Amino acid sequence: MQQGYMSESSWDELTFDERSSLQLMREKYKNSDHHLKLIDQSYEAMGKIFRSRINSEVIKYKRYEGDLDGVYLIINKAIHDFFGSSHFPATKHKSKEIHDFHQKQRQKASKLSDEAFCSLERTINWLSNTTTTKQDELDMSVANEKLIELKKLISSHLERVDLHDRSPSKAESFVLGTCNNLIWFANIKATRTIDSSGGKTPFLRFLEVFFPFEAEPILSSLYEKQKRLPIEKRIGGTFIPVRRG
């Protein structure tokens, strides 16, 4: 094995098991230098203590019972989420712009829908008063029923697309996804950004490998919000419990 993108000191500290786990990850992404860099740097950023904690908690929690260790699971998921986050807006400002535009378009569509159905209802009512045969009466009655069904359908869809909150940005999506993965596999909750000695927490260092500038404020905000939420609404609050024997 080569040192790769790890610092010499971190590389020298790796145990045989750690190098074996790292080699498995490298082998999976060996055709992408970008992936290999993320693997090495995120592995180092976690630090030995945090890596050991993840591995032991994954074993203890028993959500995953395969041959891979916890660190492999978390880094592999992080890489997947990192590239998947490209589907989200680049910044929270851009996300807000998209959300505002969507809501304005929805309001416009709702207004047009109300006006159109109002006009059609008046037209059908007027035509109903001009019928001269039983068939005409039946046709107008059927038309009115179909109009009511269509109005309910469109109203229901307009209600579903009434998005009260903007979507996450790329970085927000990644941080939230990684927090979800930690709880899912190891029951480790999102940590604060600063440890007791005033330095960055291992989890923050890990996130900063992927989003160097955005990770700290996002994790800090997420941590504070989680503290204020009832347990069932926190990250992982609705996960299916692990069945143990």
Summary of the structure (lengths in Angstrom):
residues: 245
radius of gyration: 27.2
end to end distance: 39.4
largest distance: 95.1
contacts: 653
relative contact order: 0.11
helix: 71%
strand: 1%
